Amino acid sequence: MAERGVRIEMDQIAIRRMLRSPTGAVGRRMILRGQAIAKRAKELAPEGMRKGISSDYTGNILGTTVIIRSTHPATVFVIKGTKAHRVTAHGDYSLHNSATGAYFGRSVWIPKKDPNDFLGKAMEEVDL
């Protein structure tokens, strides 16, 4: 009597594509999650920072990488918070808010700001 057997072959290329390619199942899910995190971070961030928050991805032989980015120059100060401090002009001019046109003088006292880790909160809240 001849032996019968079952032979199982795994398609390594298909598995690699599924796990590492941006078009594979894992890559697509990571990209969607990154977009959802960026959207939630925009909702949690101060109004002036929202337009600079984005999500992008790259794919290479190691896999898919998703990057959530905030381009606002004060992002780190909002996330970590600041101690109360004085800001002084370094020239012969007054400190001012160019958006509102308000002038404050050569030296301004900035109160303490509590941390607002909008990016960390967004990453914790988003569940896909």
DRENDO-533504 format. One record per residue (C-alpha): y, z, x; residue number from 1. Coordinates in steps of 0.1 Angstrom, whole numbers, padded with zeros to 4 digits, m for minus. Layout:
REM DRENDO-533504
<site Y="Y" Z="Z" X="X" nr="NUM"/>
...
END
This chain:
REM DRENDO-533504
<site Y="0000" Z="0000" X="0000" nr="1"/>
<site Y="0034" Z="m0010" X="0014" nr="2"/>
<site Y="0060" Z="0017" X="0017" nr="3"/>
<site Y="0091" Z="0013" X="m0003" nr="4"/>
<site Y="0123" Z="0027" X="0009" nr="5"/>
<site Y="0160" Z="0027" X="0001" nr="6"/>
<site Y="0185" Z="0016" X="0027" nr="7"/>
<site Y="0220" Z="0028" X="0023" nr="8"/>
<site Y="0247" Z="0012" X="0044" nr="9"/>
<site Y="0283" Z="0024" X="0046" nr="10"/>
<site Y="0310" Z="m0001" X="0049" nr="11"/>
<site Y="0331" Z="0015" X="0077" nr="12"/>
<site Y="0359" Z="m0009" X="0073" nr="13"/>
<site Y="0363" Z="m0002" X="0036" nr="14"/>
<site Y="0362" Z="0035" X="0042" nr="15"/>
<site Y="0388" Z="0033" X="0069" nr="16"/>
<site Y="0410" Z="0012" X="0046" nr="17"/>
<site Y="0406" Z="0036" X="0018" nr="18"/>
<site Y="0415" Z="0066" X="0040" nr="19"/>
<site Y="0441" Z="0052" X="0063" nr="20"/>
<site Y="0458" Z="0021" X="0048" nr="21"/>
<site Y="0490" Z="0024" X="0027" nr="22"/>
<site Y="0472" Z="0002" X="0002" nr="23"/>
<site Y="0441" Z="0024" X="0001" nr="24"/>
<site Y="0435" Z="0051" X="m0024" nr="25"/>
<site Y="0446" Z="0080" X="m0002" nr="26"/>
<site Y="0477" Z="0061" X="0011" nr="27"/>
<site Y="0488" Z="0051" X="m0024" nr="28"/>
<site Y="0485" Z="0087" X="m0035" nr="29"/>
<site Y="0505" Z="0100" X="m0005" nr="30"/>
<site Y="0533" Z="0075" X="m0012" nr="31"/>
<site Y="0535" Z="0085" X="m0048" nr="32"/>
<site Y="0536" Z="0121" X="m0038" nr="33"/>
<site Y="0563" Z="0115" X="m0013" nr="34"/>
<site Y="0584" Z="0097" X="m0039" nr="35"/>
<site Y="0579" Z="0126" X="m0064" nr="36"/>
<site Y="0589" Z="0151" X="m0038" nr="37"/>
<site Y="0621" Z="0132" X="m0029" nr="38"/>
<site Y="0629" Z="0129" X="m0066" nr="39"/>
<site Y="0625" Z="0167" X="m0071" nr="40"/>
<site Y="0644" Z="0175" X="m0039" nr="41"/>
<site Y="0673" Z="0154" X="m0053" nr="42"/>
<site Y="0673" Z="0176" X="m0085" nr="43"/>
<site Y="0673" Z="0208" X="m0064" nr="44"/>
<site Y="0698" Z="0198" X="m0037" nr="45"/>
<site Y="0736" Z="0203" X="m0040" nr="46"/>
<site Y="0752" Z="0174" X="m0057" nr="47"/>
<site Y="0769" Z="0160" X="m0026" nr="48"/>
<site Y="0735" Z="0157" X="m0008" nr="49"/>
<site Y="0715" Z="0140" X="m0034" nr="50"/>
<site Y="0723" Z="0104" X="m0026" nr="51"/>
<site Y="0711" Z="0109" X="0010" nr="52"/>
<site Y="0676" Z="0120" X="0001" nr="53"/>
<site Y="0648" Z="0094" X="0003" nr="54"/>
<site Y="0611" Z="0088" X="0008" nr="55"/>
<site Y="0596" Z="0063" X="0032" nr="56"/>
<site Y="0562" Z="0056" X="0046" nr="57"/>
<site Y="0546" Z="0039" X="0076" nr="58"/>
<site Y="0510" Z="0029" X="0081" nr="59"/>
<site Y="0492" Z="0024" X="0114" nr="60"/>
<site Y="0457" Z="0028" X="0128" nr="61"/>
<site Y="0459" Z="0066" X="0125" nr="62"/>
<site Y="0468" Z="0065" X="0088" nr="63"/>
<site Y="0497" Z="0066" X="0064" nr="64"/>
<site Y="0527" Z="0088" X="0072" nr="65"/>
<site Y="0552" Z="0098" X="0045" nr="66"/>
<site Y="0587" Z="0109" X="0055" nr="67"/>
<site Y="0611" Z="0127" X="0032" nr="68"/>
<site Y="0646" Z="0124" X="0047" nr="69"/>
<site Y="0680" Z="0139" X="0040" nr="70"/>
<site Y="0708" Z="0122" X="0058" nr="71"/>
<site Y="0736" Z="0146" X="0049" nr="72"/>
<site Y="0750" Z="0163" X="0081" nr="73"/>
<site Y="0750" Z="0197" X="0065" nr="74"/>
<site Y="0713" Z="0197" X="0053" nr="75"/>
<site Y="0701" Z="0222" X="0078" nr="76"/>
<site Y="0729" Z="0246" X="0070" nr="77"/>
<site Y="0721" Z="0244" X="0033" nr="78"/>
<site Y="0683" Z="0249" X="0039" nr="79"/>
<site Y="0687" Z="0278" X="0063" nr="80"/>
<site Y="0719" Z="0293" X="0050" nr="81"/>
<site Y="0749" Z="0304" X="0070" nr="82"/>
<site Y="0766" Z="0337" X="0080" nr="83"/>
<site Y="0802" Z="0342" X="0071" nr="84"/>
<site Y="0823" Z="0325" X="0098" nr="85"/>
<site Y="0858" Z="0311" X="0107" nr="86"/>
<site Y="0865" Z="0274" X="0111" nr="87"/>
<site Y="0895" Z="0265" X="0132" nr="88"/>
<site Y="0911" Z="0231" X="0138" nr="89"/>
<site Y="0907" Z="0218" X="0173" nr="90"/>
<site Y="0939" Z="0198" X="0173" nr="91"/>
<site Y="0974" Z="0197" X="0159" nr="92"/>
<site Y="0964" Z="0192" X="0123" nr="93"/>
<site Y="0954" Z="0212" X="0092" nr="94"/>
<site Y="0918" Z="0214" X="0079" nr="95"/>
<site Y="0914" Z="0195" X="0046" nr="96"/>
<site Y="0890" Z="0182" X="0021" nr="97"/>
<site Y="0894" Z="0144" X="0022" nr="98"/>
<site Y="0876" Z="0140" X="m0011" nr="99"/>
<site Y="0900" Z="0162" X="m0031" nr="100"/>
<site Y="0931" Z="0160" X="m0009" nr="101"/>
<site Y="0933" Z="0198" X="m0006" nr="102"/>
<site Y="0948" Z="0212" X="0026" nr="103"/>
<site Y="0938" Z="0246" X="0039" nr="104"/>
<site Y="0957" Z="0252" X="0071" nr="105"/>
<site Y="0946" Z="0254" X="0108" nr="106"/>
<site Y="0920" Z="0282" X="0102" nr="107"/>
<site Y="0897" Z="0289" X="0073" nr="108"/>
<site Y="0873" Z="0317" X="0065" nr="109"/>
<site Y="0839" Z="0304" X="0052" nr="110"/>
<site Y="0819" Z="0330" X="0032" nr="111"/>
<site Y="0781" Z="0336" X="0037" nr="112"/>
<site Y="0759" Z="0310" X="0020" nr="113"/>
<site Y="0724" Z="0320" X="0010" nr="114"/>
<site Y="0696" Z="0296" X="0020" nr="115"/>
<site Y="0687" Z="0268" X="m0005" nr="116"/>
<site Y="0654" Z="0254" X="0008" nr="117"/>
<site Y="0654" Z="0226" X="m0018" nr="118"/>
<site Y="0630" Z="0205" X="0003" nr="119"/>
<site Y="0604" Z="0232" X="0007" nr="120"/>
<site Y="0607" Z="0241" X="m0030" nr="121"/>
<site Y="0602" Z="0204" X="m0040" nr="122"/>
<site Y="0571" Z="0202" X="m0018" nr="123"/>
<site Y="0556" Z="0233" X="m0034" nr="124"/>
<site Y="0564" Z="0222" X="m0070" nr="125"/>
<site Y="0552" Z="0187" X="m0069" nr="126"/>
<site Y="0516" Z="0184" X="m0078" nr="127"/>
<site Y="0500" Z="0150" X="m0082" nr="128"/>
END
